Amino acid sequence: MSTTLAPQQDRRASPRRRGHGRVDMRLSPSRALPLVPAVGLLLVFLAGPIVWATVGSFTDRALTGVGAAKPEFIGLDNYARLFTDPVLPLSVLLTVVFVIGSAIVGQNILGLLLAVLFRAGSRVVAGTVGVLVVTAWVLPEIVAAFVGYAFLSADGTLNGALSLVGIEGPNWLYALPLLAVILANTWRGTAFSMMIYRAALDDVPPEVTESAMIDGAGTWQRLRYITLPMISGTIFTNLLLTTLQTLSVFTLIWVMTKGGPGDLSRTLPVLAYSEAFSFGDIGYGNAIAIVMLALGAVFSIAYVVSLRRRGGVA
């Protein structure tokens, strides 16, 4: 009796399977109930503003005047104006360069490099440098922006250090504004990537790298052919997260340059804010925000497609 009942009990305890051994992952009402508060919060704080901005982009809503009291539906007028605005192509280009320079190249490559060095270095050095890097990340964005401004301004720390060796540096915020905000945002956001990659590297089986060492693989070969392929899923996920976060950076750029000089650091968030709140044209600012949302969707789809092709997700 026991030999015949045991398999039946095991089958009853195991998840239901549908065709070819696939597990039935459908949620029952009791399992879905705990998700209701999270879904509600997403609808209120994520979907709600997106719907409001989308609807507002088709109106002449403004901060003051008739547009504030009685906004009217104007169809695609804001988008027609947007795509004939000479500032938009420059703003999109600056946004893409800012995201690539700060998120994709800066934060990810520097974060991965620091994670690899910390794993190979001593605990004292890794701990000390790790604390310094994480400190920049935990600072409020506005504080980090003021630090970047103080470091790169005409009378800032960088030029003060250069003057000690007889070099007179320019006002970096005016001479190279986009590079200045890229460096400041990279400095602030690298800690996140570093911690993500440190956790991923700790999950790489040590026996795999030890076998490669025995076979004569050098440090670079082990990193390129073993470590990086094994953490490729983490790399793509971190690229997606840092890209979306960097795409929405506003406070740091506004405090350091206000989008200037001229329009040389006016990324899409800064352009949307300027139009909506500096010039009071809420409808036009919403249209710019929708373009920024579409740009983020393009980056997200590109990362997800690349990850699927690499077999990172099902």
C-alpha positions in Angstrom: 0.0 0.0 0.0 2.7 2.4 0.9 4.6 1.9 -2.3 1.5 2.7 -4.4 0.3 5.7 -2.3 3.6 7.6 -2.2 3.8 8.4 -5.9 0.1 9.5 -5.8 0.9 11.9 -2.9 3.9 13.2 -4.7 1.8 14.0 -7.8 -0.9 15.7 -5.7 1.8 17.9 -4.0 3.6 18.8 -7.2 2.5 21.8 -9.4 0.0 21.1 -12.1 1.5 20.5 -15.5 0.1 21.2 -19.0 1.3 19.3 -22.0 4.9 18.2 -22.5 5.6 18.7 -18.8 5.2 22.5 -18.6 4.2 23.8 -15.2 0.8 25.6 -15.0 1.7 29.0 -13.7 -1.8 30.4 -13.7 -2.6 32.4 -10.6 -5.6 31.5 -8.5 -7.7 34.3 -6.9 -6.1 33.6 -3.5 -2.6 33.9 -5.0 -3.4 37.0 -7.0 -5.0 38.9 -4.1 -1.6 40.0 -2.5 -0.8 41.7 -5.9 -3.8 44.0 -5.9 -2.2 46.7 -3.7 1.0 46.8 -5.9 -1.1 46.9 -9.1 -3.2 49.7 -7.7 -0.1 51.7 -6.8 1.3 51.2 -10.3 -2.0 52.4 -11.8 -2.2 55.5 -9.6 1.5 56.6 -9.6 2.7 55.3 -13.0 -0.2 54.8 -15.4 -2.1 57.8 -14.0 0.6 60.4 -14.8 1.3 58.9 -18.2 -2.4 59.1 -19.2 -2.6 62.6 -17.8 0.4 63.7 -19.8 -0.8 62.0 -22.9 -4.2 63.7 -22.7 -2.6 67.0 -21.8 -0.4 66.9 -24.9 -3.4 67.3 -27.1 -4.6 70.5 -25.3 -3.4 74.0 -24.9 -3.2 73.7 -21.1 -1.0 76.5 -19.6 0.1 77.7 -16.2 -1.8 81.0 -16.4 -4.4 82.6 -18.5 -7.2 81.0 -20.5 -5.3 77.8 -21.0 -5.1 77.3 -17.2 -8.8 78.0 -16.6 -10.3 76.3 -19.6 -7.8 74.2 -21.6 -9.1 73.3 -25.1 -8.5 70.2 -27.2 -6.2 71.2 -30.1 -5.4 67.8 -31.6 -1.9 67.3 -32.9 -0.9 71.0 -32.9 1.6 70.5 -30.1 3.3 67.6 -32.0 3.3 69.5 -35.2 5.0 72.4 -33.4 7.4 70.0 -31.7 8.6 68.4 -34.8 9.2 71.7 -36.5 11.1 73.1 -33.4 14.8 73.4 -34.3 15.7 72.7 -30.6 14.1 69.2 -30.6 16.7 67.4 -32.8 19.6 68.9 -30.8 17.8 68.0 -27.5 17.3 64.4 -28.6 20.9 64.1 -29.7 22.1 65.5 -26.4 19.9 63.1 -24.5 21.2 60.1 -26.4 24.8 61.2 -26.0 24.2 61.8 -22.3 22.6 58.4 -21.8 25.4 56.6 -23.8 28.2 58.5 -22.1 26.9 58.4 -18.6 24.9 55.2 -18.3 26.1 52.8 -20.9 29.8 53.7 -21.0 30.4 55.5 -17.8 28.4 53.8 -15.0 28.4 50.3 -16.5 32.0 50.0 -17.6 33.4 51.8 -14.5 31.1 49.9 -12.2 32.2 46.5 -13.7 35.8 47.5 -13.6 35.5 48.5 -9.9 33.7 45.3 -9.1 36.4 43.2 -10.7 39.2 45.2 -9.0 37.5 44.9 -5.6 37.1 41.2 -6.0 40.8 40.8 -6.8 42.1 43.4 -4.3 42.6 43.3 -0.5 39.6 43.8 1.8 41.0 47.0 3.3 41.4 48.7 -0.1 38.1 47.3 -1.4 36.2 48.4 1.7 37.7 51.9 1.7 37.2 52.6 -2.0 33.7 51.0 -1.8 32.6 53.3 0.9 33.8 56.4 -1.0 32.0 55.2 -4.2 28.8 54.4 -2.4 28.8 57.7 -0.6 28.3 59.5 -3.9 25.3 57.3 -4.6 23.5 57.8 -1.3 23.8 61.6 -1.6 20.6 63.4 -2.6 20.7 64.3 -6.3 20.7 68.0 -5.6 23.6 67.7 -3.2 25.6 65.7 -5.8 24.7 68.4 -8.3 26.1 71.2 -6.1 29.2 69.1 -5.5 29.7 68.7 -9.3 29.1 72.5 -9.7 31.7 73.3 -7.1 34.2 70.9 -8.6 33.9 72.0 -12.2 33.1 75.8 -12.0 35.6 78.5 -12.9 36.7 78.9 -9.3 36.1 75.2 -8.4 38.2 72.5 -7.0 39.5 71.2 -10.3 40.8 74.5 -11.5 42.3 75.1 -8.0 44.2 71.9 -8.3 45.3 72.7 -11.8 46.6 76.1 -10.8 49.0 74.4 -8.3 50.9 73.0 -11.3 50.7 76.2 -13.4 47.7 75.3 -15.5 44.8 77.7 -15.9 41.7 75.7 -16.5 38.5 77.1 -18.1 35.0 77.2 -16.7 34.2 73.6 -17.6 30.5 74.1 -17.2 30.6 76.6 -20.1 33.5 75.1 -22.1 32.3 71.5 -22.0 28.8 71.5 -20.4 27.6 68.1 -21.6 30.9 66.4 -20.7 30.6 68.1 -17.3 27.2 66.7 -16.5 28.1 63.3 -17.9 31.1 63.1 -15.5 29.0 64.3 -12.6 26.2 61.7 -13.2 28.7 58.9 -13.8 30.4 59.8 -10.5 27.0 59.7 -8.7 25.6 56.6 -10.3 28.6 54.2 -10.6 28.0 52.7 -7.1 24.7 51.1 -8.1 26.4 49.3 -11.1 29.3 48.4 -8.9 27.1 46.7 -6.3 25.1 44.9 -8.9 28.2 43.5 -10.6 29.9 42.6 -7.3 26.8 40.4 -6.5 26.9 38.9 -10.0 30.6 38.1 -9.8 30.2 36.4 -6.4 27.8 34.0 -8.1 30.3 32.9 -10.7 31.5 29.4 -9.6 35.2 29.6 -8.5 35.9 26.2 -9.9 35.2 27.4 -13.4 37.8 30.2 -13.3 40.2 27.9 -11.5 39.9 25.4 -14.3 40.6 28.1 -16.8 43.7 29.2 -14.9 45.0 25.6 -14.9 44.4 25.6 -18.7 46.6 28.7 -19.0 44.0 31.4 -19.5 45.1 34.8 -18.5 43.1 37.4 -16.5 41.7 39.1 -19.6 40.9 35.8 -21.3 39.0 34.6 -18.2 37.1 37.9 -18.0 36.2 37.9 -21.6 35.4 34.3 -22.3 34.1 33.0 -19.0 33.0 35.8 -16.5 31.3 38.2 -18.9 29.2 35.5 -20.7 28.1 34.1 -17.4 26.9 37.4 -16.1 25.5 38.7 -19.4 21.9 38.6 -18.1 22.9 40.9 -15.2 24.8 43.2 -17.6 21.7 43.7 -19.8 19.4 44.1 -16.8 21.7 46.7 -15.3 22.1 48.5 -18.7 18.3 48.8 -18.9 18.0 50.1 -15.3 20.8 52.7 -15.6 19.6 53.8 -19.0 16.1 54.5 -17.8 17.3 56.3 -14.7 19.8 58.4 -16.6 17.2 59.3 -19.3 15.1 61.0 -16.6 17.9 63.0 -14.9 16.8 66.5 -14.5 18.0 68.0 -11.1 21.7 67.5 -11.7 21.7 69.1 -15.1 19.4 72.0 -14.0 21.6 72.9 -11.0 24.9 72.6 -12.9 24.1 74.2 -16.2 20.3 74.9 -16.5 20.6 73.4 -20.0 23.1 76.0 -21.1 25.1 77.7 -22.3 22.5 78.2 -25.0 21.1 74.8 -25.6 24.3 72.8 -25.3 23.2 70.7 -22.4 19.4 71.0 -22.8 18.3 67.3 -22.7 14.7 66.3 -23.1 13.8 66.5 -19.3 15.3 70.0 -19.1 13.5 71.1 -22.4 10.2 69.7 -21.1 10.6 71.5 -17.8 11.6 74.8 -19.4 8.6 74.8 -21.8 6.1 73.7 -19.1 7.2 75.8 -16.1 9.5 78.5 -17.3 7.3 79.5 -20.3 4.0 78.1 -18.8 3.1 75.9 -21.8 2.0 72.7 -20.1 0.5 71.1 -23.2 3.7 71.6 -25.2 5.8 70.3 -22.2 3.6 67.2 -22.1 4.2 66.6 -25.7 8.0 66.7 -25.1 7.5 64.3 -22.1 5.7 61.8 -24.4 8.7 61.9 -26.8 11.0 61.2 -23.9 8.8 58.3 -22.9 8.9 56.9 -26.4 12.7 57.2 -26.4 12.9 55.3 -23.2 10.6 52.6 -24.7 13.0 52.3 -27.7 16.0 51.7 -25.3 13.9 49.2 -23.3 12.8 47.2 -26.4 16.3 47.1 -27.7 17.7 45.7 -24.5 14.9 43.1 -24.1 15.3 41.9 -27.7 19.1 41.7 -27.3 18.6 39.7 -24.0 16.2 37.3 -25.6 18.5 36.7 -28.5 21.3 35.8 -26.0 19.0 33.4 -24.2 18.9 35.5 -21.0 15.2 35.2 -20.6 12.6 32.7 -21.7 
